[in-house]
C-alpha cells in the first residue's frame, strides 16, 4: 500500500507576501523562473503521487490560466474553490469526495523543500497513526512536542510540553481524520491533531537532513533566490518571458514573466512583478 493522492493548500491570501500576492495567488508566485507550485507538484510526483487536489480562493482565475486543462506533466488536478476561506481543517473536510477511503499527502502550497516524501509516506503506512507530521528539530517555530516518533503536544495546548520541533506543513493522513473535522466550518487542522494526540495516533517523521523553506515573507522570497546556484552571474533571475532592453544593469533581482525593463534601467535587489514598464535606477524595491 502506498499513497497516490496529494492535497496542496493553495487558498490562502498570502498577506505577508504583499504586494506580490496582490496580482497572483502565493503558490503561483515565480520561484527560480517558474511557479512555486510547479516545484511542489514535481516533488510529490517523484514520490509516486499521480492525483492532486488544490483548493483556491484568492484570484481563482489565475489557477485556470496556469492549468487550463486541469493537469500537470501527466497528473490530473482537481480544483476545489472556497468562496469563503475554510482554513486547513475545513479545506481538508471540503475535499472529502477526493480523499474517499484512501490515505493522502498534505502539502502547504508555500513550502519548497527536498524532504524525503517517500520515506515519510512509508513511515506513515507502516505505523498505526491516523496522521504523521514531517518535523524538524530546529526552525523558527518549534512548537510541536515530540517524544520518540509520536507527537505529545502542539503549542502547549495540552499542557504537556511547549514544543521542541518545527512542523514543516507536510504530512500524511488517513481518511479517519475527517471524523474529527466538523462540516461546513472554517477551522484549523490543529484541533483534529490534538484529538489524535490524546489517542496516541499522531506520529511524526524527522526530516532534519532536508532543506526546507517556508516562502511566506518577502525576506524569505529573496533569500531562497539568493541561495540558489541557478541564479545568473549578476545574482538575478530574469524570466525568459520578460522584456529587457539593452544596456540594463540588473543585480540580485527577480524579474517576473510579462515584466518590461526599459533601456538604461538599473535594478539592485528588486522584484519586478507588474507589467508596468520600469525605467530609471531602483534599489530594494518591488515594482
C-alpha positions as CSV (number, residue, x, y, z in Angstrom):
1,X,0.0,0.0,0.0
2,X,1.2,3.5,-0.8
3,X,-0.2,7.0,-1.4
4,X,-1.1,8.2,-4.8
5,X,-3.1,11.4,-3.9
6,X,-1.9,14.8,-2.6
7,X,-3.7,17.9,-1.5
8,X,-1.9,21.2,-2.0
9,X,-3.1,24.0,0.1
10,X,-3.4,27.0,-2.2
11,X,-6.3,29.1,-1.0
12,X,-4.5,31.5,1.4
13,X,-4.4,35.2,0.9
14,X,-0.6,35.4,1.2
15,X,-0.8,38.7,3.1
16,X,2.9,38.5,4.2
17,X,4.0,38.4,0.6
18,X,2.2,41.5,-0.5
19,X,2.5,43.3,-2.9
20,X,3.4,40.2,-4.9
21,X,0.2,38.4,-3.9
22,X,-2.0,41.3,-4.9
23,X,-1.7,40.1,-8.5
24,X,-1.4,36.3,-8.2
25,X,-2.0,33.6,-5.5
26,X,1.0,32.8,-3.4
27,X,1.6,29.2,-4.8
28,X,1.8,30.7,-8.3
29,X,4.5,33.3,-7.4
30,X,7.5,32.6,-9.6
31,X,10.4,30.8,-7.8
32,X,13.5,30.2,-9.9
33,X,11.6,31.3,-13.0
34,X,8.5,29.1,-12.7
35,X,5.5,29.0,-10.3
36,X,6.3,27.8,-6.8
37,X,3.5,25.1,-7.1
38,X,5.4,23.5,-10.1
39,X,8.2,22.6,-7.7
40,X,5.7,21.2,-5.2
41,X,3.9,19.1,-7.8
42,X,7.2,17.6,-9.2
43,X,8.4,16.9,-5.6
44,X,5.2,14.9,-5.0
45,X,5.3,13.2,-8.3
46,X,8.8,11.9,-7.5
47,X,7.3,10.1,-4.5
48,X,4.6,8.4,-6.6
49,X,1.8,10.9,-6.4
50,X,-0.4,10.8,-9.5
51,X,-3.5,12.7,-8.5
52,X,-3.7,16.2,-7.0
53,X,-6.3,18.4,-5.3
54,X,-5.7,22.1,-4.9
55,X,-8.0,24.5,-3.1
56,X,-8.5,28.0,-4.4
57,X,-9.9,31.3,-3.1
58,X,-7.8,34.3,-4.0
59,X,-7.7,35.2,-7.7
60,X,-9.1,31.8,-8.8
61,X,-8.9,32.7,-12.5
62,X,-5.1,32.7,-12.2
63,X,-5.2,28.9,-11.5
64,X,-7.4,28.3,-14.5
65,X,-4.9,30.2,-16.7
66,X,-1.9,28.3,-15.3
67,X,-3.6,24.9,-15.7
68,X,-6.2,25.3,-18.5
69,X,-6.7,21.5,-19.0
70,X,-6.6,20.6,-15.3
71,X,-3.3,18.7,-15.4
72,X,0.4,19.0,-14.8
73,X,3.0,16.9,-16.6
74,X,0.7,13.9,-16.8
75,X,-1.0,14.2,-13.5
76,X,-4.7,15.2,-13.0
77,X,-5.5,18.2,-10.8
78,X,-8.9,18.7,-9.2
79,X,-9.7,22.2,-8.0
80,X,-11.9,22.9,-5.0
81,X,-12.9,26.6,-4.9
82,X,-13.7,28.1,-1.5
83,X,-15.9,31.2,-1.8
84,X,-15.2,31.7,1.9
85,X,-11.8,30.6,3.3
86,X,-12.1,27.3,5.3
87,X,-8.6,27.2,6.7
88,X,-6.6,24.0,6.9
89,X,-9.1,21.7,8.6
90,X,-12.1,23.0,6.7
91,X,-10.2,22.7,3.5
92,X,-9.4,19.1,4.1
93,X,-13.1,18.3,5.0
94,X,-14.2,20.1,1.8
95,X,-12.2,17.6,-0.3
96,X,-13.8,14.5,1.3
97,X,-15.0,13.3,-2.1
98,X,-11.5,13.4,-3.4
99,X,-10.0,11.6,-0.4
100,X,-12.5,8.8,-0.4
101,X,-11.2,5.9,1.5
102,X,-7.5,6.5,0.6
103,X,-4.6,7.9,2.6
104,X,-3.4,11.3,1.3
105,X,-0.4,13.5,1.4
106,X,-1.0,17.1,2.5
107,X,1.5,19.8,1.4
108,X,1.3,23.5,2.2
109,X,1.5,25.5,-1.0
110,X,4.1,27.9,0.2
111,X,6.8,25.3,1.1
112,X,9.8,24.5,-1.0
113,X,11.9,21.6,0.2
114,X,13.7,18.4,-0.7
115,X,12.1,16.4,2.1
116,X,12.2,12.6,1.6
117,X,8.5,12.2,0.8
118,X,8.9,8.5,0.0
119,X,10.3,8.0,3.5
120,X,7.5,10.0,5.1
121,X,4.9,8.0,3.2
122,X,6.4,4.6,4.0
123,X,6.8,5.6,7.7
124,X,3.1,6.6,7.8
125,X,1.8,3.5,6.1
126,X,3.8,1.2,8.4
127,X,2.5,3.0,11.5
128,X,-0.9,2.9,13.2
129,X,-1.1,6.6,13.0
130,X,-4.1,8.5,11.6
131,X,-1.7,11.3,10.8
132,X,2.1,11.6,10.5
133,X,3.8,15.0,10.5
134,X,7.1,15.8,8.9
135,X,9.1,17.7,11.6
136,X,12.5,19.2,12.1
137,X,14.3,19.6,15.4
138,X,15.1,23.2,14.5
139,X,13.3,26.1,12.9
140,X,11.6,29.5,13.6
141,X,8.6,28.0,15.4
142,X,9.4,24.8,17.3
143,X,6.0,24.3,19.0
144,X,5.5,20.6,18.2
145,X,6.3,18.4,21.2
146,X,7.9,15.1,20.1
147,X,8.7,12.1,22.1
148,X,10.2,9.2,20.0
149,X,8.1,9.1,16.9
150,X,4.9,10.4,18.4
151,X,3.6,14.0,18.9
152,X,2.6,14.6,22.5
153,X,1.5,18.3,22.4
154,X,1.1,21.2,20.0
155,X,1.6,24.8,21.0
156,X,1.4,23.6,24.7
157,X,-2.3,23.2,24.2
158,X,-2.5,20.1,26.3
159,X,-0.1,21.4,29.0
160,X,2.4,18.6,28.3
161,X,5.3,20.4,26.7
162,X,5.8,23.8,24.9
163,X,7.5,22.1,21.9
164,X,10.8,21.0,20.6
165,X,10.3,20.6,16.8
166,X,9.2,22.6,13.8
167,X,6.2,21.4,11.8
168,X,7.0,21.6,8.1
169,X,3.5,21.9,6.8
170,X,3.8,18.5,5.1
171,X,2.0,15.4,6.5
172,X,0.1,12.2,5.7
173,X,-3.4,11.5,6.9
174,X,-5.8,8.6,6.9
175,X,-9.5,9.3,5.9
176,X,-10.5,8.6,9.5
177,X,-9.2,12.1,10.4
178,X,-12.4,13.5,8.7
179,X,-14.4,12.3,11.7
180,X,-12.6,14.9,13.8
181,X,-13.3,17.9,11.5
182,X,-16.8,19.5,11.5
183,X,-18.5,20.0,8.2
184,X,-19.0,23.5,6.6
185,X,-16.9,25.2,9.1
186,X,-13.8,27.5,9.0
187,X,-11.4,25.6,11.2
188,X,-7.7,24.8,11.5
189,X,-6.5,21.2,11.4
190,X,-4.9,21.6,14.8
191,X,-7.9,20.7,16.9
192,X,-8.1,17.4,15.0
193,X,-4.4,16.8,15.5
194,X,-4.9,17.4,19.3
195,X,-7.6,14.8,19.4
196,X,-5.2,12.3,17.8
197,X,-2.5,13.1,20.3
198,X,-4.9,12.1,23.1
199,X,-5.3,8.6,21.5
200,X,-1.6,8.4,20.5
201,X,-2.4,8.4,16.8
202,X,-0.4,11.4,15.8
203,X,3.0,10.4,14.7
204,X,6.0,12.2,13.3
205,X,8.8,11.7,10.9
206,X,12.1,13.6,11.3
207,X,13.4,15.4,8.3
208,X,16.5,17.2,9.7
209,X,18.6,16.1,6.8
210,X,16.4,18.0,4.3
211,X,16.4,21.6,3.2
212,X,13.2,23.4,3.9
213,X,11.9,26.9,3.4
214,X,8.5,28.5,4.1
215,X,8.3,31.2,1.4
216,X,5.9,33.2,3.4
217,X,7.6,36.6,3.6
218,X,9.3,39.0,1.2
219,X,12.6,38.3,3.0
220,X,12.4,34.6,2.6
221,X,11.4,35.1,-1.1
222,X,14.6,37.0,-1.7
223,X,16.7,34.5,0.4
224,X,15.6,31.4,-1.5
225,X,16.7,33.1,-4.7
226,X,20.0,34.4,-3.3
227,X,21.0,30.9,-2.1
228,X,20.3,29.2,-5.4
229,X,23.2,28.2,-7.7
230,X,20.8,28.7,-10.7
231,X,21.0,32.5,-10.5
232,X,22.8,34.2,-13.3
233,X,26.3,35.8,-13.0
234,X,24.7,39.0,-11.6
235,X,22.7,37.0,-9.0
236,X,19.4,37.6,-10.7
237,X,16.5,35.5,-12.0
238,X,15.1,37.0,-15.2
239,X,12.1,35.3,-16.7
240,X,12.6,34.4,-20.4
241,X,9.1,35.8,-20.8
242,X,10.2,39.3,-19.6
243,X,11.2,42.1,-22.0
244,X,14.6,43.6,-21.1
245,X,16.0,46.3,-23.3
246,X,19.8,46.7,-23.9
247,X,22.2,48.4,-21.6
248,X,20.4,47.5,-18.4
249,X,22.1,46.5,-15.1
250,X,20.1,44.0,-13.1
251,X,21.8,42.6,-9.9
252,X,20.4,40.4,-7.1
253,X,16.9,40.9,-8.5
254,X,13.9,38.8,-9.7
255,X,12.1,39.7,-12.9
256,X,8.7,38.1,-13.5
257,X,7.1,37.0,-16.8
258,X,5.5,39.9,-18.6
259,X,7.8,42.5,-17.0
260,X,9.1,45.3,-19.2
261,X,12.5,46.8,-18.4
262,X,13.4,49.8,-20.4
263,X,16.8,50.8,-21.8
264,X,19.5,52.0,-19.3
265,X,17.5,50.8,-16.3
266,X,19.5,49.9,-13.2
267,X,18.0,47.4,-10.6
268,X,19.6,46.2,-7.4
269,X,17.8,43.8,-5.0
270,X,14.4,44.4,-6.6
271,X,11.4,42.3,-7.7
272,X,9.7,43.4,-10.9
273,X,6.3,41.8,-10.7
274,X,4.0,44.0,-12.7
275,X,3.7,44.6,-16.4
276,X,4.1,48.4,-16.0
277,X,7.3,49.4,-17.8
278,X,10.2,50.1,-15.5
279,X,12.9,52.7,-16.0
280,X,15.5,54.6,-14.0
281,X,17.5,53.5,-11.0
282,X,16.0,51.4,-8.2
283,X,17.2,49.6,-5.2
284,X,15.4,47.4,-2.6
285,X,12.0,47.9,-4.4
286,X,9.0,46.0,-5.6
287,X,8.0,47.4,-8.9
